[in-house]
């Protein structure tokens, strides 16, 4: 879709505002814009847009039809066209590159039960080639009135739009690229415009997603988890691999009671047919499997493994994985109104007793867990005959499963700031879910993964990130290499900055020392930001903007003073860790 021709006033205003109102391009090469009907600074623009819509050609095409009778995607596209053409929104414009205008491809419409609104997402393209990481989210109320608009768009200038290599040649370049053996069957590279932050330039590239890989040699010396899926970026002019990034993120019903890994009785649902019992919760579509200490990386095609059934008693590791997965599924459905990880009721599978042989001292102990793009994989600590699965901790289970939610929504790339956000959002929901029985966050356990290691040391502390060598402020942000040893640019390290925002928001109080938020409210705000407002290359500042936009929508029916108190507390939390609106 080409935007409507702008008026002279729009052109002049856009030109004059580019250095001030228009935010500069960030390290992902994208310029951002947002407005919300409840934001005082945006209210004049929104009011003017409503006035203009009465005479706008795009809206007039419906004749006497009510706005509520038109499908949301059509309405959203017309709001986008109108905002781009309107002189009332001078700081919002779509780039034109070499006389080629930006176009916008719909990614679909989603109804948001938490807010009663609908979002329509668009990807920016030039000549049908998408801009990697671009996103425009248009939010509508039940009457199809505009609630908010949030965008990240790029201008890939001085890039030849014609590829000089084929998709098949791109696959050959990936195959020759060092580090891993690759299974390139069924992988289809697709052209994109991609901002190479290392070179500070735009490229025309082939993007190959979710390439299954296995390591070459040993990874023991690195002390890092080996991903099983990678995304590759290949320059479509030179054939060089310019980026690689992990796509694997680490870490009739019958009711029975069984003991889990920490000795706690848990209620689990199983499937029973006569005397045959299977560890499968049909109601939640949750099932647990056993891999019998096989390697989930080199034998990935054998996952999820063997069904767990007909035991004399359920193993504690199986009980932990099954019960904790069910808790996450219930939280998704009851609190966030999401239908399992994929939001379509898809199976939530967990596999216990997994061992990456290259990282295991004895072929049984493997202190790791990860979401492999389709299911959960759990390692374990072994002490004699006692096996403690990493599924023992609900915060770890929730953390890893929310990587799946991210995969199905923002799909944040697993490197640098987007990767740190990917980790942080999983940490955030891991901590919230693990403290569901404690209504006052001031009394929460803010440690993630405590008790799993032999010394009981947690992985991270969201209240005090510096305790485990994570920065707690942007001034301490660590610039690290995009390598396994560099933690892919510090995804598990710099996430501490964004993690601390959660603690500051949840412990915010008013003048009477009363908490400003309930845990469910904060969970909803971060969930809406992740699934509706963020894209593949979003930065920390994008998360601040996304959380505030989501909060304005979620709290829009509250009295104005309550709205402002909550929004002010959220903005202050981000500011206190140095995350400002870019």
C-alpha positions in Angstrom: 0.0 0.0 0.0 1.4 3.4 -1.0 0.6 6.2 1.4 -1.6 9.0 0.2 0.2 12.0 -1.3 1.2 14.4 1.4 0.1 18.0 1.4 2.7 20.8 1.1 2.1 21.6 4.8 2.8 18.0 5.8 6.0 18.0 3.8 7.2 21.3 5.3 6.3 20.2 8.8 7.9 16.8 8.4 11.1 18.4 7.1 11.3 20.9 9.9 10.5 18.4 12.6 12.9 15.7 11.5 15.7 16.7 13.9 13.5 17.2 16.9 10.1 15.4 16.9 11.3 12.5 14.7 13.4 10.2 16.8 16.8 9.4 15.4 17.7 6.0 14.1 19.0 3.6 16.8 21.4 0.8 16.6 18.7 -1.3 14.8 18.5 1.4 12.1 14.8 2.1 12.7 13.1 5.4 13.5 10.2 5.2 15.9 6.9 7.0 16.4 4.0 6.5 18.8 0.7 8.2 19.9 -2.0 7.1 22.2 -5.5 8.6 22.6 -4.9 9.0 26.4 -1.5 10.6 26.1 -1.8 14.3 26.7 0.9 15.2 24.2 -0.7 13.1 21.5 -4.3 14.2 22.2 -4.4 17.2 19.9 -3.1 15.1 17.0 -5.7 12.3 17.7 -8.5 14.9 17.9 -7.5 16.4 14.6 -7.3 13.0 12.9 -10.8 12.3 14.0 -12.0 15.6 12.5 -10.2 14.9 9.3 -11.5 11.4 8.9 -15.0 12.8 8.2 -13.7 14.1 4.8 -10.7 11.8 4.2 -11.1 9.9 0.9 -10.1 6.6 2.4 -12.9 6.8 5.0 -15.4 8.2 2.6 -15.2 5.1 0.4 -17.5 3.3 2.8 -20.5 5.6 2.1 -23.2 5.2 4.6 -21.7 2.2 6.3 -20.9 2.6 10.0 -17.3 2.4 11.0 -18.2 -0.6 13.2 -19.4 -2.5 10.2 -16.0 -2.4 8.4 -13.4 -5.0 9.1 -10.6 -3.9 11.5 -7.8 -4.4 9.0 -9.3 -2.1 6.5 -10.0 0.6 9.2 -6.5 0.3 10.6 -4.9 0.6 7.1 -6.9 3.7 6.5 -5.9 5.2 9.9 -2.3 4.5 8.9 -2.8 6.2 5.5 -4.5 9.2 7.0 -1.9 9.7 9.7 0.9 9.5 7.1 -0.8 12.0 4.9 -2.0 14.4 7.6 -0.3 17.7 8.4 -1.7 17.3 11.9 0.9 14.5 12.6 4.1 16.2 11.2 6.5 13.8 13.0 5.0 10.7 11.4 6.1 9.9 7.8 7.0 6.8 5.8 10.4 6.8 4.2 10.8 6.9 0.4 13.9 5.4 -1.0 15.1 6.2 -4.6 11.5 7.3 -5.4 10.1 4.0 -4.1 7.5 4.6 -1.4 7.1 2.5 1.7 4.3 0.0 1.5 2.7 -2.0 4.3 1.9 -5.6 4.4 -0.7 -6.8 6.9 0.5 -9.4 9.5 -3.1 -10.0 10.7 -5.6 -8.9 13.3 -5.7 -10.0 16.9 -8.4 -9.5 19.5 -6.9 -8.7 22.9 -9.2 -10.0 25.7 -7.2 -8.2 28.4 -8.1 -4.7 27.0 -11.1 -5.3 24.8 -9.2 -3.8 21.9 -8.0 -5.2 18.6 -4.5 -4.8 17.1 -3.6 -4.8 13.4 0.1 -5.2 12.6 1.9 -4.2 9.4 5.4 -4.9 8.1 7.1 -2.1 6.1 8.2 -3.2 2.6 9.8 -1.6 -0.5 9.0 -3.4 -3.8 7.6 -6.3 -1.7 10.9 -6.7 0.1 10.3 -6.5 3.9 12.4 -4.3 6.2 13.8 -6.6 8.9 12.5 -5.7 12.4 10.0 -3.1 11.1 6.5 -3.0 12.6 3.5 -0.7 12.7 0.8 -1.6 15.3 -2.6 0.1 15.0 -4.9 -0.4 18.0 -8.7 -0.1 17.7 -11.5 -0.1 20.2 -14.7 -2.2 19.8 -16.2 0.6 17.7 -13.1 0.7 15.4 -12.0 4.1 16.8 -8.3 4.6 16.9 -6.7 3.9 20.3 -3.0 4.0 19.5 -0.4 3.7 16.8 3.2 2.6 17.3 5.8 2.2 14.6 9.4 1.4 13.9 10.4 2.0 10.2 13.6 2.0 8.3 15.0 3.8 5.2 17.4 1.4 3.4 19.1 4.0 1.3 21.9 3.3 -1.3 21.1 -0.4 -1.4 20.7 -2.1 -4.8 17.3 -3.9 -4.6 18.4 -6.6 -7.0 20.1 -9.7 -5.5 23.3 -10.8 -7.2 23.2 -14.3 -5.7 20.3 -16.8 -5.6 18.6 -18.3 -2.6 20.4 -21.6 -3.3 23.8 -19.8 -3.3 22.8 -18.2 0.1 22.3 -21.7 1.5 25.7 -22.8 0.2 27.3 -19.8 2.0 25.5 -20.8 5.2 26.6 -24.4 4.8 30.3 -23.3 4.4 30.1 -20.9 7.3 32.1 -22.3 10.3 31.0 -23.2 13.8 28.2 -25.8 13.2 27.0 -28.6 11.0 23.7 -27.4 9.4 20.6 -29.3 8.3 19.3 -27.1 5.5 16.5 -29.2 4.3 13.2 -27.3 4.0 15.0 -24.0 4.8 13.9 -21.2 2.4 15.9 -18.0 2.5 13.9 -14.9 1.9 15.0 -11.4 0.8 14.9 -8.6 3.4 16.4 -5.2 3.9 18.6 -5.5 7.0 20.5 -2.9 9.1 23.9 -4.2 9.9 24.6 -2.4 13.2 28.3 -3.6 13.2 28.9 -1.9 9.9 26.3 0.9 10.4 24.8 0.3 7.0 21.8 -1.2 5.3 22.1 -4.4 3.2 19.9 -6.5 1.0 20.1 -9.9 2.5 18.7 -13.4 2.5 17.3 -14.4 5.9 17.3 -18.1 6.7 15.4 -18.8 9.9 15.5 -21.8 12.3 18.3 -23.7 10.7 18.9 -26.8 12.7 22.5 -27.1 13.8 24.8 -29.4 15.7 28.2 -28.4 17.1 31.5 -29.4 15.7 33.8 -30.8 18.4 33.4 -30.0 22.1 31.9 -27.0 23.9 33.1 -27.9 27.4 35.9 -25.3 27.3 33.4 -22.6 26.5 31.1 -23.4 29.4 28.1 -22.3 27.3 25.0 -23.9 26.0 25.0 -24.9 22.4 22.0 -23.7 20.4 20.1 -26.2 18.3 18.6 -23.6 16.0 20.2 -20.6 14.4 19.1 -17.8 12.1 21.6 -16.7 9.4 21.8 -13.4 7.5 23.6 -13.6 4.1 24.4 -10.5 2.0 22.5 -10.9 -1.3 25.2 -9.0 -3.2 28.4 -10.5 -1.9 27.3 -13.9 -0.6 29.0 -13.2 2.8 27.3 -14.4 6.0 27.0 -11.1 7.9 25.2 -12.3 11.0 24.2 -15.4 12.8 22.0 -15.5 15.9 20.6 -18.3 18.1 17.0 -19.2 17.6 17.2 -21.5 20.6 16.7 -19.8 23.9 18.3 -21.4 27.0 17.0 -22.0 30.2 -10.5 -38.5 30.1 -8.9 -36.6 32.8 -7.9 -38.2 36.1 -6.5 -36.1 39.0 -3.7 -37.6 41.1 -1.4 -36.4 43.8 2.3 -37.1 43.5 5.6 -35.8 45.0 7.8 -33.4 43.0 11.6 -32.8 43.1 11.5 -30.6 46.1 9.3 -33.1 48.1 6.1 -31.2 47.7 2.8 -33.0 46.9 1.4 -31.8 43.6 -1.9 -32.3 42.0 -1.6 -33.4 38.4 -4.0 -34.4 35.7 -3.3 -37.5 33.7 -5.0 -39.5 30.9 -6.3 -42.9 31.9 -7.9 -45.6 29.7 -8.5 -48.7 31.8 -5.3 -49.5 33.6 -3.3 -47.5 31.2 -2.1 -44.1 32.6 -0.2 -41.4 30.6 1.3 -38.2 31.9 -0.9 -36.1 29.7 -3.2 -33.2 30.8 -5.8 -33.1 28.0 -7.6 -30.2 29.5 -4.6 -27.9 29.2 -2.9 -29.9 26.4 0.2 -30.4 28.5 2.3 -33.6 28.2 5.6 -34.7 29.7 8.1 -37.1 28.1 11.4 -38.9 29.0 14.5 -38.8 26.9 16.4 -41.3 29.0 19.6 -39.2 29.2 19.9 -38.9 25.4 21.3 -35.8 23.6 18.5 -33.3 22.6 21.0 -31.5 20.3 22.4 -34.3 18.2 19.2 -36.4 18.5 16.8 -33.5 18.1 14.7 -35.4 15.6 13.9 -38.0 18.2 12.2 -35.4 20.5 10.0 -35.3 22.5 11.0 -38.8 23.4 9.1 -41.6 25.2 5.7 -41.1 26.8 5.7 -41.4 30.5 3.1 -44.0 31.5 2.1 -46.8 33.8 4.6 -46.2 36.6 4.5 -47.8 40.0 4.8 -44.2 40.9 5.5 -41.0 39.0 9.2 -39.8 39.2 9.7 -36.5 41.0 11.3 -35.0 37.9 8.3 -35.9 35.8 5.9 -34.6 38.4 7.8 -31.2 38.6 7.9 -30.8 34.8 4.2 -31.7 34.4 2.8 -29.8 37.3 4.8 -26.6 36.6 3.9 -26.7 32.9 0.2 -26.9 33.9 0.6 -23.9 36.2 2.1 -21.9 33.4 -0.7 -22.9 31.0 -3.3 -21.9 33.6 -1.6 -18.5 34.1 -1.6 -17.9 30.4 -5.3 -18.7 30.1 -6.6 -17.3 33.4 -4.5 -14.1 33.8 -3.3 -13.2 30.3 -6.2 -14.7 28.4 -3.8 -16.5 26.1 -4.6 -20.0 24.8 -1.2 -21.8 25.5 2.2 -20.8 24.1 1.0 -20.4 20.5 -2.3 -18.8 21.5 -4.1 -21.6 19.5 -4.2 -24.2 22.2 -1.2 -26.0 20.8 0.5 -28.8 22.8 2.9 -27.7 25.6 5.5 -30.5 25.6 8.3 -31.0 28.2 11.0 -33.6 28.0 13.1 -34.6 31.1 16.3 -36.5 31.5 18.1 -34.7 28.6 22.0 -34.5 28.3 24.1 -32.5 25.9 27.0 -34.9 25.9 29.5 -32.2 25.1 28.7 -30.3 28.2 28.2 -33.3 30.6 31.0 -34.7 32.9 29.4 -38.1 33.2 26.7 -38.5 30.5 23.9 -37.9 33.0 24.4 -34.6 34.7 23.6 -31.6 32.5 22.8 -28.3 34.2 20.8 -26.6 31.6 17.3 -26.2 30.1 16.1 -24.6 26.9 13.1 -23.9 24.6 14.1 -25.5 21.3 11.5 -23.7 19.2 8.8 -26.3 19.7 9.0 -27.6 23.2 10.8 -27.6 26.6 14.0 -29.6 27.2 15.3 -30.1 30.7 18.7 -31.2 32.0 19.3 -32.3 35.6 21.7 -32.3 38.6 22.7 -35.8 39.6 23.9 -36.7 43.2 24.4 -40.4 43.5 21.1 -42.0 42.7 19.2 -38.7 43.3 18.2 -36.8 40.2 17.0 -33.2 40.4 15.6 -31.8 37.2 15.8 -28.2 36.3 12.0 -28.5 35.9 11.9 -28.5 39.8 11.7 -24.7 39.9 8.5 -23.1 38.5 10.4 -19.9 37.7 12.8 -21.8 35.4 9.8 -23.6 33.7 7.9 -20.3 33.2 11.1 -18.6 32.0 11.7 -21.1 29.3 8.1 -21.5 28.2 7.8 -17.7 27.8 10.6 -17.9 25.3 8.0 -19.8 23.3 5.5 -17.0 23.8 8.2 -14.6 22.5 8.8 -16.8 19.5 5.1 -16.6 18.6 4.9 -12.8 19.0 7.8 -10.3 19.1 10.3 -13.0 18.0 13.2 -10.8 19.5 16.5 -11.8 17.9 18.8 -13.5 20.4 21.7 -11.0 20.5 22.6 -7.6 22.0 19.6 -5.5 23.3 16.8 -7.5 21.6 18.3 -10.7 23.1 18.6 -9.1 26.5 14.9 -8.2 26.2 14.1 -11.7 25.2 15.8 -13.0 28.3 14.3 -10.3 30.6 10.7 -10.8 29.5 11.2 -14.6 30.3 12.7 -13.7 33.7 9.9 -11.3 34.4 7.2 -13.9 33.9 9.2 -16.5 35.7 9.3 -14.4 38.8 5.7 -13.3 38.6 4.4 -16.9 38.2 6.7 -18.3 40.9 5.2 -15.8 43.4 1.5 -16.2 42.5 0.7 -17.1 46.1 2.2 -13.9 47.5 0.0 -10.8 46.8 2.5 -8.3 48.1 5.6 -8.1 45.9 7.5 -6.5 48.8 7.6 -10.0 50.3 8.5 -11.8 47.1 11.4 -14.2 46.4 13.1 -12.2 43.6 15.8 -14.9 43.0 15.6 -17.0 39.8 16.6 -20.7 39.9 17.7 -20.8 43.6 18.3 -24.2 45.0 19.0 -26.0 41.7 22.8 -25.8 41.8 24.7 -27.8 44.4 25.6 -24.6 46.4 22.0 -23.4 46.1 23.2 -20.2 44.3 20.5 -18.6 42.1 21.0 -17.7 38.5 19.8 -14.1 38.9 18.3 -11.6 41.4 15.7 -9.3 39.8 15.7 -7.0 42.9 19.5 -6.7 43.0 21.0 -7.6 39.6 24.5 -6.5 40.6 24.5 -9.3 43.2 25.2 -11.8 40.3 27.4 -9.5 38.2 24.6 -8.0 36.1 24.5 -4.3 35.5 21.5 -2.5 37.1 21.7 0.7 35.1 22.4 1.7 31.5 25.5 3.5 32.6 26.9 0.1 33.5 25.7 -1.6 30.2 28.4 -4.1 29.1 29.4 -4.1 25.5 30.3 -7.7 24.7 31.1 -9.6 21.4 28.3 -11.4 19.5 29.8 -14.9 20.2 28.9 -17.8 22.5 31.6 -16.8 24.9 30.4 -13.2 24.8 26.9 -14.4 25.7 25.7 -13.2 22.2 26.4 -9.6 23.2 25.4 -10.1 26.8 21.8 -11.4 26.6 22.0 -13.0 30.1 24.0 -10.1 31.5 22.5 -6.8 30.3 19.0 -8.3 30.9 19.5 -7.3 34.6 18.9 -3.6 33.7 15.5 -4.3 32.3 14.7 -6.9 35.0 15.1 -4.3 37.7 12.3 -2.3 36.1 9.9 -5.0 37.1 10.9 -4.8 40.8 10.7 -1.0 40.8 7.2 -1.0 39.2 5.7 -3.7 41.4 7.0 -2.1 44.6 5.8 1.4 43.7 3.6 2.9 46.3 1.4 6.0 46.7 1.6 8.7 49.4 -0.1 6.4 51.8 2.4 3.5 51.2 -0.2 1.5 49.3 1.0 -0.5 46.3 0.0 1.1 43.0 -0.2 -2.1 41.1 -1.4 -5.7 41.5 0.9 -8.4 40.1 -1.8 -9.3 37.5 -1.9 -5.8 36.3 1.8 -5.6 35.8 1.9 -9.0 34.1 -0.8 -7.8 31.7 1.1 -4.7 30.8 4.4 -6.5 30.1 2.5 -9.2 28.2 0.7 -6.6 26.0 4.0 -4.9 25.3 5.8 -8.1 24.3 3.0 -9.5 22.1 1.6 -6.4 20.5 4.2 -3.6 20.4 7.7 -5.1 20.1 9.4 -6.5 17.0 12.5 -8.5 16.1 15.1 -5.8 16.7 13.5 -3.8 19.5 15.8 -2.0 21.9 15.4 -1.2 25.6 13.9 2.2 24.8 11.3 0.4 22.6 10.3 -1.6 25.6 9.7 1.5 27.6 7.5 3.0 24.9 5.7 -0.3 24.5 5.0 -0.8 28.2 3.6 2.8 28.5 1.4 2.4 25.4 0.1 -0.9 26.8 -0.5 0.6 30.2 -2.5 3.5 28.8 -4.8 1.1 27.0 -5.1 -1.3 29.9 -5.9 1.5 32.5 -7.9 3.7 30.2 -11.2 3.2 32.1 -9.7 4.2 35.5 -10.2 7.7 37.0 -7.6 10.1 35.5 -5.7 10.5 38.8 -5.2 6.7 39.1 -4.2 6.5 35.4 -1.6 9.2 35.9 -0.2 7.7 39.1 0.4 4.4 37.4 1.9 5.8 34.2 4.2 8.1 36.2 5.4 5.1 38.3 6.1 3.1 35.2 8.0 5.9 33.5 10.0 6.5 36.7 11.0 2.9 36.9 12.5 2.9 33.4 14.2 6.3 34.1 15.7 5.0 37.4 17.6 2.4 35.5 18.6 4.8 32.7 16.2 3.5 30.0 14.8 6.6 28.3 12.6 7.1 25.3 15.0 7.3 22.3 
